[in-house]
Amino acid sequence: MTNHRVAVVGAGIGGLVAALELAVQGFDVTVFERAPRAGGKLRELSVNGRPVDAGPTVFTLRSVFEEIFQRAGSRLADHLTLTPLETLARHAWDAGQRLDLYADPERSAEAIGAFAGPEEARRYRHFCGRARRVFETLETPFIRAARPGPLTLTGRVLARGPGQLRNIRPFASLWRALGREFHDPRLQQLFGRYATYMGSSPFSAPATLMLIAHVEQAGVWTVEGGMYRIVEALCRLLEGQGASIRCATEVRQVIIRGGRVTGLEIDDGDTIDADAVIINADSAAVATGRLGLAIRDSVPAQAHSGRSLSAVTWALTATADGFPLHRHTVFFSADYAREFNDLFQARRLPENPTVYVCAQDRDDHAACANSGPERLLCLVNAPATGDSHDFSHQEIESCRHQAFGLLQRCGLSLCMDSDTALATTPADFENLFPATGGALYGPVSHGWRASFQRPGSRTRVPGLYLAGGSTHPGAGVPMAALSGRQAALALLDDRSGRQ
Ligand SMILES: Cc1cc2nc3c(=O)[nH]c(=O)nc-3n(C[C@H](O)[C@H](O)[C@H](O)COP(=O)(O)OP(=O)(O)OC[C@H]3O[C@@H](n4cnc5c(N)ncnc54)[C@H](O)[C@@H]3O)c2cc1C
């Protein structure tokens, strides 16, 4: 293997995985990261001296990482202690209604039977089969493949069997499809929420996204010591392969000569030579010229209205009382249609938000590891307007008031010092992830075409590739990892074609 130089812009999951895959193949890889630490959205904040996961908290598709570690000559289990959750999540509505979902679908069906009646339990079993079939139909030809166009995907799916196409259901909205699956509106809301894992509205996202229900059903793991250990493990592997990670180094522009990539300019004005560049920054940063005008047109432009959701999060420590928090608890708003209208049409903070709470000291039996204040991440969805509207302190406080009011109506009281809640707003996310407006999941997944409009790993410029949650196959830790693998494969493929 020659000493082919690859520069990766961004040390998010997609960037780290692309870098690792290529370092393993003998490439000379350097990752440039503008933040002081690697990880991107997978970040950890210190609250009262304690580390709090402030990005992803739900770890799924463990096999994706097992394969990545294996290709790097290592074992995931030697780096991370992962524990599967028996209780996937607790769901609550005010007026004391609660429903737990379990890794064991039969246990979930029983819980649904007790919550909403035996007919809904029967419908849930049917829904599980549907969600599984969507996932199985799309896993190989779409999720784990280079981004296909609609015709290619149709061909690939048909090649797997004539009935397979029926499974995908791209033309109905998730909300409508769930309305046919369930009669109880609370279940429609619960499973509709999976659209927000792609930063989208259940009212506009395709029914295909019900596959996320299957992904969770297939396993949610906790990572001992917190999610950030995943980043540390990837960095260790990467450095073990001889690659380097330069944090606190912002890439100003990608340099193009003779129509192909020749290197980068970094923030101190230095030029770095590279034969190929993989961009893990959001693809919107490329399309808006944030990484140089020479590559601006290498990916399709994206309208602000095409952005996925942002969020307001609060990382805090508090003593929780009155409601049995689980590791993952969702407190639902009373009017989901209005919530998504606020987010996508009015583009304001929802007046009555749904609130997700990750109780990071809780185990699978909802027991808390310590008796004092526990570590919590609270999240509400927000519009990605972080570059056009800086929500005032008052607006964020009012949102917190609404969110914590819902928790209280559900019985949860949090005793905390208000100074200790570290808020992150859409404007903060825009500062962390430039050109996104704070959108956390790349382009929004609304309508059947959206999946085909998400950029793939190849761009229009030879030697320039994309990886990360804004690209195919989409957002989320395992998906971003798969995009990193796809970028590495595209680069390898193009290189072997040129030799
Ligand atoms: C609050 C929150 C909750 C989430 N919950 C979940 C969850 O429970 N489960 C799940 O699977 N996913 C979740 N996600 C989504 C998941 O975190 C992301 O999809 C994934 O981590 C994105 O990885 P990425 O490869 O796109 O890189 P990113 O994390 O977007 O990182 C990109 C990196 O590029 C760097 N960069 C940008 N521009 C430059 C430049 N010019 N020079 C150098 N570096 C640059 C940035 O600083 C950043 O570090 C959540 C995300 C957030 C924010």
The ligand as a Gaussian input file, in Angstrom:
#p B3LYP/6-31G(d) Opt

LIG

0 1
 C      -29.007000      15.938000      21.825000
 C      -28.818000      14.802000      20.843000
 C      -29.401000      13.578000      21.098000
 C      -29.224000      12.508000      20.205000
 N      -29.727000      11.280000      20.529000
 C      -29.353000      10.214000      19.809000
 C      -29.591000       8.903000      20.307000
 O      -30.128000       8.723000      21.414000
 N      -29.184000       7.827000      19.541000
 C      -28.525000       8.006000      18.365000
 O      -28.149000       6.996000      17.729000
 N      -28.273000       9.254000      17.881000
 C      -28.652000      10.351000      18.581000
 N      -28.317000      11.603000      18.151000
 C      -27.750000      11.767000      16.808000
 C      -26.259000      11.391000      16.762000
 O      -25.588000      11.956000      17.849000
 C      -25.664000      11.927000      15.471000
 O      -26.427000      11.502000      14.345000
 C      -24.222000      11.472000      15.246000
 O      -23.452000      11.513000      16.429000
 C      -23.648000      12.411000      14.197000
 O      -22.349000      12.025000      13.836000
 P      -21.655000      12.692000      12.581000
 O      -20.750000      11.696000      11.990000
 O      -22.668000      13.301000      11.688000
 O      -20.736000      13.839000      13.153000
 P      -21.076000      15.117000      14.042000
 O      -21.376000      14.662000      15.397000
 O      -22.030000      16.015000      13.354000
 O      -19.636000      15.799000      14.075000
 C      -19.131000      16.555000      13.019000
 C      -17.816000      17.146000      13.505000
 O      -17.268000      17.988000      12.485000
 C      -16.619000      19.069000      13.129000
 N      -16.425000      20.146000      12.175000
 C      -17.392000      20.862000      11.539000
 N      -16.822000      21.786000      10.730000
 C      -15.470000      21.637000      10.849000
 C      -14.357000      22.300000      10.267000
 N      -14.503000      23.300000       9.384000
 N      -13.105000      21.908000      10.622000
 C      -12.935000      20.881000      11.505000
 N      -13.963000      20.226000      12.101000
 C      -15.216000      20.594000      11.764000
 C      -17.570000      19.414000      14.262000
 O      -16.925000      20.174000      15.269000
 C      -17.986000      18.026000      14.737000
 O      -17.147000      17.545000      15.750000
 C      -28.477000      12.699000      19.023000
 C      -27.888000      13.938000      18.759000
 C      -28.044000      14.978000      19.663000
 C      -27.340000      16.286000      19.415000

